[in-house]
Amino acid sequence: MIPMRRKNAIWRILQKGSCVTSFHFSRSRLAGYCRAISLLLAAITAPAVAEVNLAAGDCERPAAQLDLRHCILSEKKLAGADLRGVDLRGVNLSSADLSEANLTGADLRKADLRWAKMIGTQLVGADLSGADMFHVVANEADLSDARLFKTNLFGALLNEVVARDAEFTQAYMKDVEIAEADLSGATLRRVNLMRVVALGTRFHNTDLSYSQMTGAAAEDADFTGARLVRSHLNGADLQRAVFAGADLKSADFTNARIDGAHFDGAINLPPSLRGRVNRP
């Protein structure tokens, strides 16, 4: 039982959102209270997720809002299928054709999508965290608000995708093609983007902090308002790219080609750019 005065103290801490307090707890008891408060705060602030028990689906006729985790869908022809909200966690979809399919809100965590064809696929709000999308072909797909945390996208073709506000943190995107795409508002923190092809890609207000873009081909890309804190762009081709209002703190532009690039309003210009950038 927690004494009333301790309960009142905890309530005040909860209101502040911090365990920092002037109350005279012993160090061990304060640590215990702080751990409990952290769990309470996590429970209070976490979004409510309704547990949905989906009916098991027919693997021969996959349809929306079904549990398909028992299926093997490798090489399956599912072009244009309505698969909204399906549960495909861990399912083998390698070499499947999902072009123009609707996978809005689908759960594809840890699914095997190697060499899958997903041209024009709707993946709005889908969860692809931990999925293997090695050499997937997903040109013109819609990944807006999708979650791709730690997803393997090595060699994927993502040209002209729309991935506004998507989550790519710690994804593996080496040798990806993502030309003429829109990643506005997306999060790509600590992403391996070595040799990415991002010609004309839109990175408005995108968070690329700590990401590896060495050798990137990003001519005409637009990084307006982007965060590139401690990002590596050494050896990248950034000709005519726009960095207006971008945060470039400690970014590495060593040997990058920046002919015709615009840095108007960019902040925290790193040493690798000093003397190379003309700004009004």
N, C-alpha and C positions, 0 to 999 in steps of 0.2 A: 504494500500500500504506500503510495507516494503522499507525504504530508501536504496539506493544503497550501502552505507557503511555497513548497517546491512546485506544486501544480501551477500556482500563479506565476512563479518565475519562468516555468517552461512556456506558459501561454505568452508571456511577454517576449520570450526568445522567438517563439513561432511568429509573432507579429513582426518582429524585426527580420526574420528569415536568417538568423545567425545564432551560433552557439557562443558568441562573444558576450560575456555578461560580467557584471560587477558583483554578483552574489558570491558569498563565501562558501562555495562547495569545496570539498577536498578534491584533489586532482583526479583520483580514481573515480569518485562519484560523478564529477563533472564530465569525465570522458564517457561514462556510462549514459548519462543524460544526453550528451551530444549525439551518441550513436543512435539512441532511441528517437531523438528529435530529427535526425537526418532521415531515418526510415519514415517517420511521420510526414515530413516535408515531401519526400519522394512519392508517398502514397497520395498526398493531397494534390500535388501538382501534376502527377502523371495523368495523361488522357485516359478517360474511361474506355475500356475495350470490351465490348460485349462478346461473351463466349457463344459462338454459333456452331451448333452441331449440324453439319451438312449431311444430307443423305448420300449414301454411296452411289456413285454414278456407273453407267454402263460404259465400259472401256471402248466398246465398238461404236457408241454414239455419245461421245462427250457433249455435255450441255452446261449451261450456266448454273451457278449456285450449287454445284455438286462436289462431293469429296472424291477425287480421282487418285488418291495417293497409292492405291493398290494396282494402278494401271502401268503398263509399259507402253509408251507411246513413241518409241524410237521409230523414225522414218514415217510416222503417221501423217496422212494428208489432212490437215485441219485448216486449210486456207479459207478465210471468211467465216470461220466458226464463231458462234456466240459462246464465249467462255468467261463471261463476267463473273467475278467473285468465286471462281473455282479454287479448290485446294489442290495444288500440284507440288506440295513440298516434297523435295527429294525425288521427284519422278524423272525417269529417263525420257527425255524429249530430243535426244541427239538426232540431228539430221531431219527433224520433223519440219513440215511446211506449215507455218503459222501466219503466213502472209495475209494481211487484211483481217486477221482474226481480232475479236474484241476480248481482251484480257484485262479490262478495267477492274481494278481492285483485286486482282487475282493474287494468291499467295504462291509464289514460286521460289521460296527460300530453299537454297541448296539443290535446286533442280539442275539436271544435266541438259544444257541447251547447246552443247558443242555442235558447231556447223549447222545449227538450225537456221531456217529461212524465216525471217520476221519482217519482211518488207511491208511498210505501211501499217504495222500492227499497232493496235491501241493498247497501251500499257499504263494508262493514267492511274496513278495511285497504287500501282502494283508493287509488291515486295519481292525483289530479286536478290536480296541479301545473301551472300555466300554462294550464289548460283555460278555454275561454270558456263560462261558464254564465249568460250574459246572460238575465235573465227566465225562468230555469228554474223549473219548478213541482215542488218536491221535498218537499212536506209529508209528514211522518211517515216520512221516509227514515232509514236507520241509517248514520251516517257515523262511527261509533266507530273510533278509531285511523286514520282516513283522513288523507291528506296533501293539503292544498289550498294549497300555497305559491304565492303570487302568482296565485291563481285569480281570474278576473273573475266576480263574483256579483252584479253590479249588478241591482237590482230583483227578485232571486230570492225565491221563496216557500218558506221553510224552516220553516213553523210545525210545532211538535211533533216536530221532528227530534231524534234522539239522536246527539250528536257528542262522546261522552266521549273525552278524550285525543286529540282530532283536532288537526291542525296547520293553522292558518289564517294563519300569519305573512305579512304584507304582502299579504293578499288585498284585493280591492276589493269592499266590501260595502255601498256606499251604497244607501239606500232599500230595504234587505232587510227582509222580515218573518220574524221568528224567534221568534214568541210561543209560550209554554208549551214551549219546547225545553229540552233538557238538554245543556249544554256543560261539564259538570264536568271539570276537569283539562285542558281544551283550551288551546291556545296561540293567542292572537289579538294578537300584538305588531305594532305599527305597521300596524294595519288601519284602513281608512276605513269607519267605521260611522255616518256622518252620517245622521241621521233614521231610524235603525234602529228597528223596532217589536219590542220585546223584553218584552212584557207577561207577567209571571209566569215569565220565563225563569230557569233555574238556571245560575249561573256559579260554582259551588263550586270554589274553588282554581284558578280560571281566570286565566291571565296575559293581561291587557288593557293592559299597559304601552305607553305612547306611542301608544295608539290614539285615533282621533277619533270621539267619540260625541256631538258637538254636535247638539242638537235631538232626542236620542233619546227615544222613548216607552217607558219601562222601569218603569212602575208595577208594584209587587209583585214585581219581580225580586229574586233572591237572589244577592248577591255575597259570601257568607260565605267568608272566607279568600282572596279574590281579590287579585291584584296589579294596582293601577291607577296605577302610578307614571307620573307625567307624562301621564296620560290627560286628554282634554278632554271634560268632561261639561257644558260651559256651555250653559245654556238647555234642559237635559234635564228631562223629567218623571220624577222618581224618587220619587214619593209612595209611602209604605209599603214602599220597597225596604229590603233588609237588607244592611248592610255589616259585620257582625260579624267582627272579626279581620282585616279587609281592610287592605292596605297602600296608603295614599292619598298617599304622598309626592309633593308638587308637582302633584297632580291639580288640575284647574280645574273648580270647581263654580259659577262665576259665573252668577247668574240661574237656577240650577237650582231646581226645585221639590222640596223635600225634606220636605214635610208628612208626619208619621207615619213617616218613615224611621228605621231603627235603626242606630246606629253603635257599639254596645257592643263594646269591645275593639279597635276600629279603631285603627291606629297611623299616626303621621305625618300628623295632621290638617292639611290645607293652610290657608293664610290665608283662602281663599274660604269656609271652613266655620266658622272661629272666631267664636264668639258666636252661631252659628245652631244649634248642636248641643247638646242636653242629654244628658249621659251620667251614669250612676250613679257 
